[in-house]
Amino acid sequence: MLTISILSDLHLDFYFKSFNQTKEDVKKFFDPIFTPSDVLIIAGDLGHYNTENAKIIEFLRELYFKHIVCVLGNHDYYLINRIAMDDYDMNSYNRVHEMRKMLNSIDGVYCLDGTVVEIDGVRFGGCDSWYDGQYLLHNLNPHFVTNMDDVRTLWKYAMNDAAYMPNLKLFDEIWEIEKRVSTYI
């Protein structure tokens, strides 16, 4: 029987403040949390730094899991500072492309993007985790948010996403891309 663990929103850079993490550092931090299993599913938001994310994911795979299957979330698109904005030419998609390539180069790690991987007869499919705005549209005060233009305005002026993804003009731009990609699963 295949054992599966599921996590989301790791935000690794909030816990690992240095880029010099060792396998022992990762083990010390995650031992109270993880029990080894066959597959870890990560549903987005690894962290803000690709090299650090890939290194820690590789350690997690070696220490606890035979396979890691992940999708990327909104924070994985962030260009968190001026260095990142320069390194990726002010384009979040450049960062995501690099991170996906780094993760997929690790043995036993699969960063899905409208793709499917089969592990021990179980198929896992996924695309980057994003939102279409419906939650905000239907769950906020109806005097405050009445239509998708209100949701887009709220995103642009009240959320970190807009500041850290300078090439995105609308929050649901990624949703529209992922919706097209995910129809192939």
N, C-alpha and C positions, 0 to 999 in steps of 0.2 A: 504494500500500500504506500502510495506517494504521500509524504508529509509536506505540508505547505504552511509557511509563515507569511503574514502580510503586514506591511508597514506603509506609512505615508508621512510626508513632511518631516524627513530626517533633519534637514537644515544643519548639515554636518559642521559647517563653519562656526556655528554658535557653541559647539562643544569642543571642537578641536581648533584652538587659536593659533596653532603654528603649522607650518607646512612640513615640519620634520617629524611627523607621526611615525612611530614604529608599530610593528604588528603587536608588540606587547602593550603599547598605549591603547590601541584599539581593543585588544582583548580585555584589558582592565576595565575599560569603560562599558563594553557590551556584555561581558560575562553575566552580570546580574539580570540582563534583559533577555538574552537569546538562549534557546535550547537548540542544538543543531537539528536541522531538518533537511529534506531533499531540496526544497525550492523556497527561496525568499522572493516575494513579490513586493516591489516598491512602487507605489502609486504617486510618484512625482515629488518634486522639491527635495532634491539631494543636497544642494548647497550652491553657493555663489562662485566657487572656484573649481574649474574643471580638473586640474591636476590633482588637487586635494581630494575631490570626489572620487576620481578613478582609483587613486591609491587606497583610499579607505574601503571602497567597494571591493577591490581586489583582496584586501586583507579579510573582509567579512566573508567573502566566498571561500577563501582558504581555511578560515577558522571554523565556520559554522554551517556552510551550505554547499551542496553539490552544484547548485545552479542559482543564479539570480536573474530574475526577469523584471525589467523596469520600464516605465514610461517617464517622460519628463513633465514637470509642472511649471507653473508660472515663474517661480523663483529660478528655475534652471534657464530661463530666458534673460534674467537680469544681467545688466552690465552695471555692476554695483559701485564702480568708482571710475575716475578719470582714466586710470591705467587700462581697465577692462574696455572702456569705451574706445580708447585708442587702439588697443590690441585687436579688437573685433570690428574696427572701422564703423563704430556707432550702429552696428547691425546685430541684433539678438540672434538672428538666424545663423550667423557665422559662428557664434558661440555654441549654439545647440548642435550644429553640424559637427564641430570639433568634439564636443562631449560625447555625442552618440558614437562617433568613430573610436574614441578612446575606450569607451565602455565595451563596445562590441569586439575590441581587440583582446579583451581579457577572456581567458579560457573559462567557459561555463557561464558567462554573463551575456545577456541578451537585452539590448535597449530597443524596444519595439517602436515602430513608427508606421502603423497601418500594416504591420507584418504579424506573422504567426510563427511560433516555435513549438515543436512537439517534444515533450520530455516524458519518457517512459509511458508513451501512449496517451498522454494528456496534452491537449492543444491549448496554448496560451496565446491570445491575441490582444493587441492593444495599440493605442496611439496616444500621443501626448495628452495629458489630462488638462483640460481647460473647461471653461464654462461659457454658456450662451447668454447669460444675463437673466434667465427666467426666474431664478431664485430671488434676485433683487426686485424684479418687476412684480412678483406676486407676494412678497413677504415684507416689504417695507411699507411705511405709511403711504396710503394712496394719494395723499396730498403732496407728498414729496417726490414720489416716483410714479408716473402714470403711463410712460411709454419707453421704448428702447432708447430714444434720444436722451431721456432723463438718466437712464442707466449709463449711457456712454459719457454724459457730462459728469456724473458722480465718479466714474472710473478715472476720467482725465484729471479731475481737480481734487479728489479725495483719497486716492489710493496710490501706493508706492509703485505699482506696475507701470503707470504712465511715465513716471520720472526715470525709471530704470530700464525702460525699453524704448529708447528714443526713436527708433525707426517705425514703431507701431503707431498708427494714427487712430485706430479704433480697437477697443479691447477684444471685440469678437472677431477680429481679423484671423487670429489663430484658430478660433472655433470653426470658422468657415473652411479653413485649410484642412483641419483635422476631420471635419465632417466628410469632406470629399475623400480623404485618405481612408477613413474607417469603413467606408462602404464596400471596400474590397475584401474585408475580413469575412 
